Amino acid sequence: MTLTPSRRQLLPMAGHTRGTRSAATCHFKCGDACLKDEGSTSTSPAFAAVVEASLSRRNLLLGLGAVVAAAGSGAVTARPAAAAGAPGAPAAAAAGAGTVGPKGLAFTPIASVASTVDELTVPAGYTWKPIISWGDPVVQGAPAFDLDRQSAAAQEQQFGYNCDYLAVLPQGKNKALLVANHEYTNENLMVPGFTSEDALTDEQLRTSIAAHGLSVVALRQGKDGFWEVEPSKHGRRFTALSTEFELRGPVAGSDLLKTAKDPSGRRVVGTLNNCAGGTTPWGTVLSGEENFDQYFRGDANGDPRNRDTYGLVDKTGKVGTGRYWYRVDDRFDVVKTPNEINRFGWIVEVDPRDPRSTPVKHTAMGRFKHEGATTIVAKKGNVVAYMGDDTADQHLYKFVSRDRVPGRSGGRSELLDAGDLYVAKFSADGPVTTDRDGTGEWIPLTKDGESAVPGMSLEEVLVFTRAAAAAVGATPMDRPEDVEPDPRTGYVYVACTNNSNRAAAGPANPRPKNKYGHVIELREAGDDATGTRFEWSLLLVCGDPADPTTYFSGFPADRVSPISCPDNVAFDAREPGLWVSTDGAPSSITRNDALHFVPLTGPERGRVSQFLAVPTGAETCGPWIDAADGSVFVNVQHPGEVDGAVVDRPASKFPYSASSQRTPRPSTVQVRRTGK
């Protein structure tokens, strides 16, 4: 076939991906971010260099054999010699025999699943059902899903596309509210007859805009233990098309946020690329606006703090067209509305219990490609939020509220309006121990309502947070995504997904060309989440266990499941142990993405056991764990996202219903224990 110019530009990463990574994933999910130079300009050593120095130092002083630099290669072998499995051991059998998991969710680990398998695979004694799928009614009176008649008006009332973060919030006996993010859209799998993005009609573009955002639906639990959607006044969509958000915090009303349509700089329409999130002590949901830049047409003469930092114009001077949304809304044209882009990239807060509430964007928490935000109440009563900037060589942040939770109350949203923003700097320094790899500090970017960065105003620090972090020497990381404190210990777990562009190892980034990712355990000094010092260690250095550069906290590698590209981390409210979902295993180890369980203490610490695998082309998102109910909830995002797949020629038929035979439908599913 002779390709038109627009067709040639449809998947710019075609021919540039590694392994079996889909160029469609790169384009629709990340806006071809790997073709942009968005790395931090910080002069501090990258996390991988700090790791290499720390583990080499530990090896020298303690004789653990923890790190060996391969001669001339720069590769790091992170596994203690005694834990190494037999070379070439089959990955599928790596989890070993026996039952694992917390009370209420005991399971026999499944074998990893080949990346071509179109099946949701769960352990023996468990079964699964979809709760809600793309296009299902959310708002009362919404039309039923009809693939051939989707419209913006219908989509604003229906479950959005590519569900990511997930929360199931109890509302009394057998009742709950489900909240889900909708990160991005795959028009090739949504629009019958799709040829290219620039050929989409205006109505199809508006429908895609409406498919972004969040959904809230009411649930009722049936006698069989499975949850179902029920019509309710709580059913609500927050979309990129029409939902109005309130900007709050230090930057609200700033000239940097004012537009012709909003001269106040305090009201913004829409939320974009909502990725991970968290629940607050007062019962609301936080959501991170991640790859927001991909929706804007750039300006060659625009503000370099956006133009260059977010790759709106490439190195050759070519202006990015975004997702062509500018054709139906001038907000997405940086030339016509230069400040609109500054109104995205924030932490969003919604109150699912109040269908009349106005959602909020919190400017005190900084602007960057937020994966999400998770909170904990510190000993002193301050609310602390941990956040990652999901881009290679970007940074890890935390926010500490100025005010404290009053008395025994759960707090309130206004606690996130004022406080101090910090960025992490990792070091290999400090006392060498068997369970700590180094120390670190939280460097203030804002302090007591003022800028802590020389040469930058408070507004500039919060709107152009990446530049502020680089200026103070923060550590560039390997795509820090989900960051979650353990509700029992307060230790913080950071999922670093991967960084194939990394040239050399650095502090807490253990490998060059790190395509498998790793998980960091961070312990605040004095167990005080408001403090400025911490210790850190590597919990997992991921990959095929037969690879000698993997590390599982000293647990024998021949007894763990393969794991690659950790993305989301989660905890049960009562039972110990870390749950890790993945995004990228098909391209790195040719296995379907998965959900794993990892004990954090005792002799089983570091034992990775695979709980489930999602279908071909899909990503495991938003794990919500309810051990007391014997249930695990996950969002199955972008099923069938495989190069060449289109409506009526799908690579997946998930969730395997009559309405998904022509194209897969991203869905929230419940996996429930049915056997003993």
C-alpha positions in Angstrom: 0.0 0.0 0.0 1.2 3.5 -0.8 1.0 5.5 2.4 -0.1 9.1 2.4 1.9 11.5 4.5 -0.7 11.5 7.3 -0.6 7.7 7.3 3.2 7.7 7.5 3.0 9.9 10.6 0.3 7.9 12.4 2.8 5.8 14.4 6.0 7.8 14.6 7.7 5.1 16.8 7.2 2.4 14.2 10.7 1.0 13.7 12.1 2.6 16.8 10.5 0.3 19.5 12.5 -2.4 21.3 11.4 -6.0 21.5 7.7 -6.4 20.9 6.7 -3.0 22.2 3.8 -1.7 20.2 4.3 1.6 18.3 0.5 2.1 18.9 1.2 2.1 22.7 3.9 4.7 22.3 1.7 6.9 20.2 -1.7 6.8 21.9 -0.5 6.4 25.5 2.6 8.5 25.7 2.5 10.8 22.7 5.7 9.2 21.3 7.6 10.5 24.4 10.7 8.5 23.6 11.2 10.6 20.5 11.4 13.7 22.7 14.2 14.8 25.0 12.3 15.4 28.3 15.1 14.3 30.6 16.0 16.5 33.5 18.8 19.0 33.2 19.8 18.3 36.8 23.6 17.9 37.3 23.2 15.3 40.0 24.2 11.7 39.3 21.3 9.6 38.0 19.7 7.1 40.4 21.5 4.3 38.7 24.9 5.8 39.5 24.1 6.1 43.1 22.9 2.5 43.2 26.1 1.3 41.6 28.2 3.3 44.1 26.2 2.1 47.1 26.1 -1.6 46.2 29.7 -1.6 45.2 30.5 0.0 48.6 28.4 -2.6 50.4 30.1 -5.4 48.5 33.5 -4.0 49.5 32.7 -3.4 53.2 30.4 -6.3 54.0 31.6 -9.0 51.5 28.1 -9.7 50.3 29.0 -10.1 46.6 26.1 -7.8 45.8 27.4 -6.0 42.8 29.8 -6.9 40.1 30.4 -4.6 37.2 30.7 -6.6 34.0 34.1 -5.7 32.5 33.7 -3.1 29.8 29.9 -3.3 29.7 28.8 -1.0 32.5 26.2 -3.6 33.4 25.4 -4.2 37.1 24.9 -7.6 38.7 22.6 -6.8 41.6 21.9 -10.3 42.9 23.9 -11.7 45.8 25.8 -14.8 44.5 24.1 -17.2 47.0 20.7 -16.3 45.6 21.4 -16.9 41.9 19.4 -19.5 40.2 20.6 -22.0 37.6 21.4 -20.3 34.3 18.7 -20.8 31.7 16.1 -21.9 34.2 12.6 -21.7 32.6 10.9 -18.4 33.5 7.4 -19.9 33.6 8.3 -22.2 36.5 10.1 -19.6 38.5 7.5 -19.0 41.1 8.0 -22.4 42.7 5.4 -24.6 44.3 3.1 -24.0 47.2 0.5 -21.5 48.3 1.4 -17.8 48.8 -0.5 -14.6 49.5 -2.2 -12.9 52.5 -5.0 -14.2 54.6 -8.2 -14.2 52.5 -6.3 -14.2 49.2 -4.1 -17.3 49.4 -3.3 -18.6 45.9 -1.0 -20.8 43.9 1.1 -18.6 41.6 0.3 -18.9 38.0 2.9 -19.4 35.3 3.7 -16.3 33.2 1.6 -16.1 30.0 3.0 -15.5 26.5 2.3 -12.1 25.1 0.1 -13.4 22.3 -2.5 -15.1 24.5 -5.9 -13.4 24.5 -7.1 -14.4 27.9 -7.4 -13.0 31.4 -5.6 -15.7 33.5 -6.3 -16.1 37.2 -5.2 -18.7 39.8 -6.9 -22.0 40.5 -9.9 -21.5 42.8 -10.6 -18.0 41.5 -12.9 -16.6 38.8 -13.5 -13.2 37.4 -16.3 -11.0 36.0 -16.3 -7.6 34.3 -18.0 -4.9 36.4 -18.1 -2.1 33.8 -16.7 -1.6 30.3 -16.0 1.3 27.9 -19.3 2.7 26.8 -21.5 1.3 29.5 -24.0 3.8 31.1 -22.7 5.8 34.1 -25.1 8.7 34.3 -28.8 7.8 34.9 -30.6 7.8 31.5 -27.3 7.3 29.5 -27.7 5.4 26.2 -26.4 1.9 25.9 -23.1 1.3 24.1 -23.4 1.2 20.3 -20.1 1.0 18.5 -21.5 2.4 15.3 -23.3 5.3 16.9 -20.9 6.7 19.5 -21.1 10.4 20.0 -19.7 13.0 22.3 -23.1 13.5 24.0 -23.4 9.8 24.6 -19.7 9.4 25.7 -20.1 12.1 28.3 -22.6 9.9 30.1 -20.9 6.6 29.6 -17.8 4.9 31.0 -14.7 6.4 29.4 -11.9 4.6 27.6 -8.7 3.1 28.9 -9.5 2.9 32.7 -6.4 3.2 34.8 -6.6 4.1 38.6 -9.4 2.3 40.5 -10.9 2.8 43.9 -13.8 0.8 45.5 -15.1 2.9 48.4 -17.5 1.2 50.8 -20.8 3.0 51.4 -22.5 0.6 53.8 -23.4 -3.0 53.7 -23.1 -4.4 50.2 -22.8 -0.9 48.7 -19.8 0.9 47.3 -18.8 3.6 44.9 -16.3 2.8 42.1 -14.0 5.5 40.8 -11.9 5.0 37.7 -9.5 7.2 35.7 -9.7 7.2 31.9 -6.1 7.9 30.8 -6.2 8.0 27.0 -7.9 6.8 23.8 -7.1 4.4 21.0 -9.1 5.7 18.1 -8.1 2.8 15.9 -10.0 0.5 18.2 -12.9 2.9 18.8 -13.8 4.2 15.4 -15.1 1.8 12.7 -13.3 2.5 9.4 -10.4 4.3 11.1 -7.6 5.3 8.8 -5.6 8.0 10.5 -6.0 10.6 13.3 -6.0 13.5 11.0 -8.9 11.9 9.1 -11.2 11.8 12.2 -14.3 13.9 11.9 -15.0 16.8 14.4 -17.6 14.7 16.2 -15.2 11.8 16.5 -12.6 14.1 18.0 -15.1 15.4 20.5 -16.1 11.9 21.4 -12.4 11.1 22.1 -12.1 14.2 24.3 -15.2 13.1 26.2 -13.7 9.6 26.7 -11.0 11.1 28.9 -11.3 11.9 32.6 -12.9 9.9 35.4 -16.1 8.0 36.1 -18.0 7.4 39.3 -20.6 4.6 39.5 -22.6 3.0 42.4 -22.1 -0.7 43.1 -24.2 -3.3 44.9 -22.7 -6.7 45.9 -24.8 -9.7 44.9 -25.3 -12.9 46.9 -22.5 -14.6 44.9 -20.0 -11.9 46.2 -19.6 -10.2 42.8 -20.3 -6.5 42.5 -22.6 -5.0 39.9 -23.3 -1.4 38.8 -26.7 0.0 39.8 -28.3 3.2 38.6 -27.7 6.0 41.1 -27.6 9.7 41.6 -23.9 9.2 42.3 -23.2 8.2 38.7 -21.0 10.9 37.2 -18.5 11.6 34.5 -15.7 14.1 34.8 -14.5 14.8 31.2 -12.0 16.8 29.2 -14.8 18.2 27.1 -17.0 20.1 29.5 -16.4 19.5 33.2 -15.4 22.7 35.1 -12.6 22.4 37.7 -11.6 24.9 40.3 -7.9 25.9 40.5 -6.8 26.3 44.1 -3.6 27.0 45.9 -0.8 29.5 45.4 -1.0 29.7 41.6 -4.7 30.1 41.4 -5.4 33.6 39.8 -1.8 33.8 38.5 -1.2 35.5 35.2 0.4 32.2 34.1 -3.1 30.6 34.3 -5.2 33.3 32.8 -6.8 32.9 29.4 -9.3 34.9 27.3 -12.1 32.6 28.3 -11.0 32.6 32.0 -9.5 35.9 32.9 -9.7 35.0 36.6 -7.2 32.1 36.2 -9.3 30.1 38.6 -11.6 27.9 36.5 -10.5 25.4 33.9 -12.5 23.1 31.7 -11.5 19.4 31.7 -8.9 17.0 32.9 -6.4 15.0 30.8 -4.5 11.8 30.8 -5.6 10.8 34.3 -3.2 8.0 35.2 -2.8 6.7 38.8 -4.2 8.2 42.0 -5.0 7.7 45.6 -7.7 8.1 48.3 -7.5 10.8 50.9 -8.1 10.5 54.7 -11.3 12.4 54.2 -12.7 10.1 51.5 -12.0 11.9 48.2 -9.9 10.6 45.3 -6.7 12.2 43.9 -5.8 11.7 40.2 -2.7 12.6 38.3 -2.7 14.4 35.0 0.2 12.7 33.2 1.0 13.0 29.5 -1.0 16.2 29.1 1.4 17.7 26.5 0.4 15.3 23.7 -2.9 17.0 23.3 -1.6 20.4 22.4 -0.4 21.8 19.0 2.9 23.4 19.7 4.3 26.9 19.0 7.9 27.3 17.6 8.0 30.7 19.3 6.3 29.6 22.5 7.5 29.6 26.1 10.6 27.3 26.1 9.7 26.1 29.6 6.8 24.3 27.9 8.0 24.1 24.3 11.4 22.4 25.2 10.6 20.8 28.5 7.6 18.9 27.1 8.8 18.5 23.5 6.1 20.5 21.8 8.6 21.3 19.1 11.2 18.7 18.1 14.9 19.2 17.6 14.5 19.9 13.9 12.0 22.7 14.6 8.9 20.7 13.6 5.8 21.7 15.5 3.8 18.9 17.1 0.2 18.6 16.1 -0.9 17.0 19.3 -4.0 14.7 18.8 -5.7 17.2 16.4 -7.9 18.4 19.2 -7.1 22.0 18.3 -9.3 21.5 15.2 -12.4 21.5 17.5 -11.2 23.6 20.4 -8.7 26.5 20.4 -7.7 25.6 24.0 -5.4 23.0 22.5 -3.6 25.3 20.2 -0.6 26.9 22.1 -0.4 29.7 19.4 -3.9 30.8 20.1 -4.2 30.0 23.8 -0.6 29.9 25.2 -1.5 29.6 28.8 -4.0 26.8 28.5 -1.3 24.1 28.7 -0.3 25.6 32.1 -3.7 24.6 33.4 -3.0 20.9 33.0 -0.4 18.7 34.7 -1.8 19.0 38.2 -3.1 16.7 40.9 -6.9 16.6 40.6 -9.3 15.9 43.5 -12.9 14.7 43.1 -15.5 13.9 45.8 -17.4 10.8 44.6 -19.9 11.0 47.5 -21.2 14.5 46.5 -22.5 14.5 42.9 -22.9 18.3 43.0 -19.3 19.0 44.1 -16.8 21.0 42.0 -13.6 19.0 41.3 -10.3 20.7 42.2 -6.8 21.1 40.7 -4.2 21.6 43.5 -1.5 24.0 42.4 0.5 23.7 45.7 1.5 20.2 44.7 3.4 21.2 41.5 2.9 20.8 37.8 4.6 18.0 35.9 3.6 14.6 34.4 1.9 13.3 37.5 1.5 9.6 37.7 -0.6 10.0 40.7 -0.6 11.0 44.4 -0.9 8.9 47.5 -1.3 10.3 51.0 -0.5 9.4 54.6 -1.1 11.4 57.8 2.2 12.0 59.6 2.7 11.6 63.3 2.3 15.4 63.7 -1.0 15.4 61.8 0.3 16.9 58.6 -1.0 15.3 55.4 1.9 14.0 53.2 1.5 13.2 49.5 4.1 11.2 47.5 4.3 11.8 43.7 6.3 10.6 40.7 7.0 12.3 37.4 6.5 9.5 34.9 9.2 10.3 32.4 12.7 8.9 31.9 15.2 10.9 34.0 12.6 12.9 35.9 12.0 13.1 39.6 10.4 11.9 42.8 8.4 14.5 44.9 6.5 14.8 48.2 4.1 17.5 49.5 3.7 18.3 53.2 0.6 20.2 54.2 1.1 23.4 56.2 -1.9 22.6 58.4 -2.7 19.5 60.3 -5.7 17.2 60.5 -7.8 18.5 63.4 -8.5 16.3 66.3 -9.7 12.8 65.3 -11.3 14.0 62.0 -10.1 12.7 58.7 -9.2 16.2 57.5 -10.4 18.1 54.6 -9.6 19.1 51.0 -8.2 22.5 52.0 -5.2 20.8 53.6 -3.8 20.4 50.1 -4.1 24.1 49.3 -0.9 25.2 51.2 2.3 23.4 52.2 5.9 22.6 51.2 6.9 20.8 48.0 10.1 18.7 48.0 12.1 16.8 45.5 14.3 13.8 46.2 18.1 13.5 46.0 19.5 10.0 46.5 23.0 9.3 47.8 25.1 6.2 48.4 26.5 7.8 51.6 25.7 6.8 55.1 26.3 3.7 57.3 26.5 0.5 55.3 24.0 -2.1 56.6 22.6 -5.3 55.2 19.2 -3.8 54.4 19.9 -0.2 53.4 21.6 0.8 50.2 21.9 4.5 50.8 20.5 7.7 52.2 18.8 10.7 50.7 17.3 14.1 51.3 14.2 15.9 50.4 15.2 19.3 48.9 12.6 22.0 49.4 11.2 23.7 46.3 8.8 25.8 48.3 8.9 26.6 52.0 6.4 28.5 54.1 4.6 29.9 51.1 7.8 31.1 49.4 10.0 29.9 46.6 13.1 27.9 47.9 14.7 27.9 44.4 17.1 30.9 43.7 16.0 32.9 40.7 12.5 31.5 40.5 9.3 32.9 41.9 6.8 30.8 43.8 4.5 30.7 40.8 7.3 29.7 38.5 8.4 26.9 40.8 4.9 25.5 40.9 4.0 25.9 37.2 7.5 24.9 35.8 8.3 22.4 38.5 10.7 20.3 36.4 13.0 23.3 35.9 12.9 23.9 39.7 13.8 20.3 40.5 16.7 20.3 38.1 18.0 23.7 39.5 18.3 22.2 43.0 20.1 19.0 41.8 17.4 16.4 42.2 18.2 12.9 41.2 17.0 11.8 37.7 15.1 8.6 38.0 14.0 5.7 35.7 10.4 6.7 35.2 9.1 7.0 38.8 5.5 6.0 38.5 3.3 4.9 41.4 4.5 5.8 44.9 2.7 4.3 47.8 3.3 4.4 51.6 2.6 1.1 53.5 -0.3 1.9 55.8 1.2 -0.4 58.5 4.9 0.8 58.5 4.9 4.1 56.7 7.7 2.8 54.4 7.3 4.2 50.9 7.5 2.1 47.8 8.5 3.6 44.4 7.8 1.8 41.1 10.4 2.8 38.5 9.1 1.3 35.3 12.1 1.4 33.0 14.6 3.7 31.2 16.1 2.2 28.0 17.7 5.5 27.3 19.9 5.4 30.4 23.6 5.5 29.4 25.1 4.6 32.8 24.0 3.4 36.3 23.4 5.9 39.0 22.0 6.4 42.6 19.0 4.1 43.0 18.9 3.5 39.2 20.8 0.2 39.1 21.3 -0.5 35.4 22.1 1.2 32.1 19.6 0.5 29.4 17.1 -0.4 32.1 14.2 -1.9 30.2 12.9 -4.1 33.1 12.6 -1.5 35.9 12.9 -1.8 39.7 11.1 -1.1 43.0 12.7 1.1 45.7 11.9 0.9 49.4 12.2 4.3 51.2 12.2 4.8 55.0 11.7 8.3 56.3 14.3 9.2 59.0 12.8 8.8 62.5 9.6 7.4 60.8 8.6 11.0 60.3 7.0 11.6 56.9 7.4 15.4 57.3 11.2 15.1 57.6 13.9 15.9 55.1 16.1 12.8 55.4 15.5 9.2 54.4 17.2 5.8 53.8 16.6 3.7 50.8 17.1 0.2 49.5 16.3 -1.8 46.4 13.4 -4.2 47.0 13.3 -5.6 43.4 15.5 -5.3 40.4 13.1 -6.7 37.8 13.4 -9.0 34.8 13.6 -12.7 33.9 14.9 -14.4 37.1 17.5 -16.2 34.9 19.1 -12.8 34.2 21.9 -12.3 36.7 21.2 -8.5 36.9 17.9 -9.2 38.7 17.6 -9.0 42.5 14.7 -10.0 44.8 15.9 -8.8 48.2 18.1 -11.9 48.5 15.2 -14.4 47.9 16.3 -17.3 45.6 15.8 -16.3 42.0 14.8 -19.8 40.9 11.7 -19.5 43.2 10.2 -16.2 41.9 7.9 -15.3 39.0 9.4 -13.2 36.2 8.4 -9.5 36.5 9.1 -6.6 34.3 8.2 -2.9 34.1 6.5 -2.3 37.6 3.9 0.4 37.2 1.3 0.5 40.1 1.9 -0.6 43.7 -0.9 -1.3 46.1 -1.7 -2.5 49.7 -4.6 -4.1 51.3 -6.1 -2.1 54.1 -5.4 -4.8 56.7 -3.2 -7.6 55.4 0.5 -7.1 54.8 2.4 -7.4 51.5 2.9 -5.4 48.4 1.0 -5.9 45.2 2.7 -4.8 41.9 1.1 -4.4 38.5 3.2 -4.1 35.3 3.2 -2.1 32.1 5.6 -3.3 29.4 6.3 -7.0 30.0 5.2 -7.9 26.5 8.0 -5.8 25.0 10.7 -6.6 27.5 10.2 -10.3 28.4 7.5 -11.3 25.8 4.9 -12.1 28.5 1.5 -10.6 29.1 1.4 -7.9 31.8 0.5 -9.1 35.2 -0.3 -8.5 38.9 2.2 -9.9 41.5 2.3 -10.3 45.2 5.5 -9.6 47.2 6.0 -10.2 51.0 8.0 -7.4 52.6 9.2 -9.0 55.8 10.6 -12.4 57.0 12.2 -15.1 55.0 9.8 -14.7 52.1 10.7 -11.0 51.6 11.2 -10.4 47.9 9.4 -13.5 46.7 7.6 -12.4 43.6 4.5 -14.5 42.9 2.3 -13.9 39.9 -1.4 -13.6 40.7 -3.0 -12.9 37.3 -2.2 -12.0 33.7 -4.2 -9.6 31.4 -4.9 -10.3 27.8 -2.7 -9.7 24.8 -1.9 -6.0 24.3 -3.3 -5.0 27.7 -1.9 -3.4 30.7 -2.7 -4.2 34.4 -3.9 -1.0 36.1 -5.2 0.3 39.4 -5.1 -2.9 41.5 -7.5 -2.5 44.5 -7.1 -5.2 47.1 -9.8 -6.4 49.4 -8.5 -9.5 51.2 -11.3 -9.6 53.7 -13.7 -10.0 50.8 -11.5 -12.4 48.9 -11.4 -10.0 46.0 -8.9 -8.3 43.8 -10.1 -5.5 41.4 -8.1 -4.4 38.4 -8.6 -2.2 35.4 -7.7 -4.0 32.1 -6.4 -1.1 30.0 -5.9 -1.0 26.2 -6.6 -4.7 25.5 -5.6 -5.6 22.0 -3.3 -2.6 21.6 -1.2 -4.3 19.0 0.2 -2.8 15.8 -2.2 -3.3 12.9 -5.3 -3.9 15.0 -8.4 -2.0 14.1 -12.2 -2.3 14.6 -13.4 -5.5 12.9 -9.8 -6.8 12.8 -9.0 -6.9 16.5 -6.1 -8.6 18.3 -8.3 -9.2 21.4 -12.0 -9.7 22.0 -11.8 -8.9 25.8 -14.0 -9.0 27.8 -15.4 -11.7 25.6 -19.0 -10.6 25.4 -21.3 -10.2 22.4 -20.4 -6.4 22.3 -16.6 -7.0 22.2 -16.4 -9.3 19.2 -15.6 -6.5 16.8 -13.2 -4.6 19.1 -12.0 -5.0 22.7 -13.5 -2.9 25.5 -11.3 -1.7 28.4 -13.0 -2.8 31.6 -12.9 -2.9 35.4 -13.0 -6.6 36.5 -13.3 -8.3 39.9 -11.3 -11.4 40.6 -12.9 -13.4 43.4 -11.9 -16.4 45.4 -14.5 -19.1 44.9 -12.6 -22.2 46.1 -10.9 -23.2 49.4 
